Amino acid sequence: MSNQNNRVSKYIGVGWNREQQKWRSSVSEKGVKYDCGYFDSERDAAKARDRKILALGLNKPLQILKPAA
């Protein structure tokens, strides 16, 4: 069964938004929540979260993207 059918993400910070009928991602740091947007695919939502982590310079593990060497 696909995750898009059961709407439970295998990625941290990614969840299904019933109202928008899309995957939504976010990342939190020191009590501040950074929204990454809504996406048609769970993987795209996780990728956007990785990009936000890199853009903000947060010390959090990446799930899709590879860290720069």
N, CA and C atoms as an extended XYZ file, in Angstrom:
207
Properties=species:S:1:pos:R:3:atomname:S:1:resname:S:1:resid:I:1 pbc="F F F"
N         0.845       -1.196        0.000 N   MET     1
C         0.000        0.000        0.000 CA  MET     1
C         0.878        1.242        0.000 C   MET     1
N         0.565        2.175       -0.839 N   SER     2
C         1.335        3.414       -0.974 CA  SER     2
C         1.074        4.353        0.202 C   SER     2
N         2.085        5.125        0.545 N   ASN     3
C         1.923        6.100        1.625 CA  ASN     3
C         0.898        7.167        1.265 C   ASN     3
N         0.731        7.438       -0.027 N   GLN     4
C        -0.239        8.448       -0.421 CA  GLN     4
C        -1.661        7.985       -0.101 C   GLN     4
N        -1.880        6.673       -0.026 N   ASN     5
C        -3.209        6.168        0.312 CA  ASN     5
C        -3.471        6.197        1.811 C   ASN     5
N        -2.461        5.833        2.625 N   ASN     6
C        -2.705        5.826        4.066 CA  ASN     6
C        -2.320        7.148        4.729 C   ASN     6
N        -1.645        8.013        4.000 N   ARG     7
C        -1.346        9.386        4.421 CA  ARG     7
C        -0.510        9.483        5.689 C   ARG     7
N         0.355        8.506        5.891 N   VAL     8
C         1.317        8.550        6.988 CA  VAL     8
C         2.692        8.590        6.342 C   VAL     8
N         3.457        9.608        6.649 N   SER     9
C         4.749        9.768        5.997 CA  SER     9
C         5.846        8.971        6.677 C   SER     9
N         6.777        8.505        5.867 N   LYS    10
C         7.958        7.840        6.403 CA  LYS    10
C         9.058        8.858        6.695 C   LYS    10
N         8.825       10.127        6.361 N   TYR    11
C         9.812       11.182        6.570 CA  TYR    11
C         9.472       12.037        7.784 C   TYR    11
N        10.486       12.429        8.514 N   ILE    12
C        10.319       13.329        9.658 CA  ILE    12
C         9.913       14.704        9.140 C   ILE    12
N         8.945       15.324        9.805 N   GLY    13
C         8.529       16.680        9.446 CA  GLY    13
C         7.604       16.767        8.251 C   GLY    13
N         7.093       15.632        7.796 N   VAL    14
C         6.193       15.596        6.637 CA  VAL    14
C         4.881       14.955        7.058 C   VAL    14
N         3.774       15.581        6.677 N   GLY    15
C         2.464       15.040        7.015 CA  GLY    15
C         1.435       15.386        5.955 C   GLY    15
N         0.344       14.675        5.973 N   TRP    16
C        -0.740       14.886        5.008 CA  TRP    16
C        -1.662       15.992        5.510 C   TRP    16
N        -1.989       16.935        4.642 N   ASN    17
C        -2.916       18.004        4.982 CA  ASN    17
C        -4.251       17.702        4.308 C   ASN    17
N        -5.245       17.374        5.110 N   ARG    18
C        -6.563       16.990        4.570 CA  ARG    18
C        -7.223       18.120        3.797 C   ARG    18
N        -7.124       19.326        4.335 N   GLU    19
C        -7.792       20.464        3.701 CA  GLU    19
C        -7.253       20.726        2.289 C   GLU    19
N        -5.940       20.701        2.146 N   GLN    20
C        -5.312       20.972        0.848 CA  GLN    20
C        -5.174       19.710       -0.018 C   GLN    20
N        -5.331       18.526        0.635 N   GLN    21
C        -5.140       17.247       -0.053 CA  GLN    21
C        -3.736       17.154       -0.664 C   GLN    21
N        -2.756       17.595        0.145 N   LYS    22
C        -1.359       17.574       -0.275 CA  LYS    22
C        -0.471       17.253        0.919 C   LYS    22
N         0.763       16.882        0.631 N   TRP    23
C         1.768       16.667        1.661 CA  TRP    23
C         2.326       18.018        2.074 C   TRP    23
N         2.547       18.202        3.358 N   ARG    24
C         3.076       19.455        3.893 CA  ARG    24
C         4.327       19.142        4.709 C   ARG    24
N         5.319       20.006        4.611 N   SER    25
C         6.528       19.782        5.404 CA  SER    25
C         6.900       21.036        6.175 C   SER    25
N         7.591       20.798        7.293 N   SER    26
C         8.068       21.895        8.130 CA  SER    26
C         9.250       21.402        8.951 C   SER    26
N         9.979       22.354        9.501 N   VAL    27
C        11.097       22.035       10.380 CA  VAL    27
C        11.052       23.024       11.539 C   VAL    27
N        11.361       22.555       12.729 N   SER    28
C        11.341       23.416       13.925 CA  SER    28
C        12.732       23.517       14.518 C   SER    28
N        13.019       24.690       15.062 N   GLU    29
C        14.302       24.927       15.722 CA  GLU    29
C        14.098       25.977       16.805 C   GLU    29
N        14.466       25.634       18.018 N   LYS    30
C        14.373       26.553       19.160 CA  LYS    30
C        12.992       27.185       19.283 C   LYS    30
N        11.966       26.369       19.134 N   GLY    31
C        10.597       26.834       19.307 CA  GLY    31
C        10.008       27.580       18.125 C   GLY    31
N        10.757       27.699       17.035 N   VAL    32
C        10.263       28.381       15.840 CA  VAL    32
C         9.995       27.331       14.764 C   VAL    32
N         8.787       27.366       14.196 N   LYS    33
C         8.417       26.413       13.148 CA  LYS    33
C         8.546       27.093       11.790 C   LYS    33
N         9.302       26.479       10.902 N   TYR    34
C         9.506       26.987        9.545 CA  TYR    34
C         8.720       26.110        8.581 C   TYR    34
N         7.747       26.708        7.906 N   ASP    35
C         6.916       25.980        6.960 CA  ASP    35
C         7.670       25.842        5.636 C   ASP    35
N         7.580       24.692        5.026 N   CYS    36
C         8.268       24.441        3.751 CA  CYS    36
C         7.305       24.368        2.577 C   CYS    36
N         6.018       24.329        2.838 N   GLY    37
C         5.034       24.345        1.764 CA  GLY    37
C         4.236       23.057        1.621 C   GLY    37
N         3.410       23.046        0.573 N   TYR    38
C         2.537       21.920        0.236 CA  TYR    38
C         3.022       21.289       -1.065 C   TYR    38
N         2.928       19.959       -1.135 N   PHE    39
C         3.469       19.248       -2.286 CA  PHE    39
C         2.582       18.074       -2.661 C   PHE    39
N         2.598       17.731       -3.953 N   ASP    40
C         1.820       16.591       -4.429 CA  ASP    40
C         2.441       15.270       -3.979 C   ASP    40
N         3.767       15.250       -3.842 N   SER    41
C         4.408       14.000       -3.434 CA  SER    41
C         5.078       14.136       -2.071 C   SER    41
N         5.054       13.052       -1.357 N   GLU    42
C         5.680       12.972       -0.038 CA  GLU    42
C         7.183       13.241       -0.136 C   GLU    42
N         7.807       12.683       -1.176 N   ARG    43
C         9.255       12.855       -1.387 CA  ARG    43
C         9.607       14.320       -1.658 C   ARG    43
N         8.805       15.010       -2.458 N   ASP    44
C         9.051       16.429       -2.730 CA  ASP    44
C         8.944       17.259       -1.451 C   ASP    44
N         8.017       16.900       -0.593 N   ALA    45
C         7.869       17.606        0.686 CA  ALA    45
C         9.110       17.401        1.551 C   ALA    45
N         9.632       16.178        1.577 N   ALA    46
C        10.848       15.892        2.352 CA  ALA    46
C        12.050       16.626        1.763 C   ALA    46
N        12.113       16.700        0.435 N   LYS    47
C        13.206       17.421       -0.232 CA  LYS    47
C        13.174       18.911        0.120 C   LYS    47
N        11.976       19.475        0.140 N   ALA    48
C        11.822       20.891        0.486 CA  ALA    48
C        12.263       21.137        1.929 C   ALA    48
N        11.968       20.197        2.806 N   ARG    49
C        12.403       20.310        4.203 CA  ARG    49
C        13.926       20.289        4.278 C   ARG    49
N        14.559       19.396        3.514 N   ASP    50
C        16.027       19.358        3.464 CA  ASP    50
C        16.593       20.694        2.985 C   ASP    50
N        15.981       21.252        1.931 N   ARG    51
C        16.450       22.546        1.408 CA  ARG    51
C        16.327       23.655        2.463 C   ARG    51
N        15.237       23.630        3.224 N   LYS    52
C        15.037       24.639        4.278 CA  LYS    52
C        16.095       24.482        5.361 C   LYS    52
N        16.414       23.240        5.737 N   ILE    53
C        17.454       22.975        6.733 CA  ILE    53
C        18.787       23.549        6.261 C   ILE    53
N        19.116       23.320        4.984 N   LEU    54
C        20.368       23.838        4.433 CA  LEU    54
C        20.360       25.366        4.367 C   LEU    54
N        19.260       25.935        3.916 N   ALA    55
C        19.157       27.396        3.780 CA  ALA    55
C        19.289       28.104        5.127 C   ALA    55
N        18.740       27.482        6.169 N   LEU    56
C        18.795       28.094        7.505 CA  LEU    56
C        20.057       27.696        8.272 C   LEU    56
N        20.832       26.781        7.719 N   GLY    57
C        22.050       26.328        8.384 CA  GLY    57
C        21.779       25.567        9.680 C   GLY    57
N        20.682       24.820        9.708 N   LEU    58
C        20.320       24.086       10.917 CA  LEU    58
C        21.123       22.790       11.033 C   LEU    58
N        21.361       22.378       12.256 N   ASN    59
C        22.087       21.148       12.515 CA  ASN    59
C        21.081       19.998       12.673 C   ASN    59
N        20.482       19.611       11.553 N   LYS    60
C        19.489       18.536       11.526 CA  LYS    60
C        19.855       17.596       10.395 C   LYS    60
N        19.537       16.312       10.546 N   PRO    61
C        19.873       15.362        9.466 CA  PRO    61
C        19.014       15.583        8.213 C   PRO    61
N        19.655       15.401        7.066 N   LEU    62
C        18.943       15.480        5.783 CA  LEU    62
C        18.377       14.095        5.486 C   LEU    62
N        17.217       14.065        4.811 N   GLN    63
C        16.563       12.792        4.532 CA  GLN    63
C        16.642       12.392        3.061 C   GLN    63
N        16.750       13.359        2.180 N   ILE    64
C        16.779       13.074        0.736 CA  ILE    64
C        18.076       13.588        0.128 C   ILE    64
N        18.358       14.842        0.340 N   LEU    65
C        19.543       15.462       -0.248 CA  LEU    65
C        20.804       15.005        0.469 C   LEU    65
N        21.904       15.011       -0.256 N   LYS    66
C        23.196       14.652        0.323 CA  LYS    66
C        23.887       15.926        0.805 C   LYS    66
N        24.485       15.901        2.008 N   PRO    67
C        25.200       17.081        2.475 CA  PRO    67
C        26.420       17.352        1.601 C   PRO    67
N        26.737       18.627        1.419 N   ALA    68
C        27.907       19.014        0.640 CA  ALA    68
C        29.167       18.560        1.373 C   ALA    68
N        30.116       18.070        0.619 N   ALA    69
C        31.365       17.568        1.214 CA  ALA    69
C        32.279       18.697        1.623 C   ALA    69
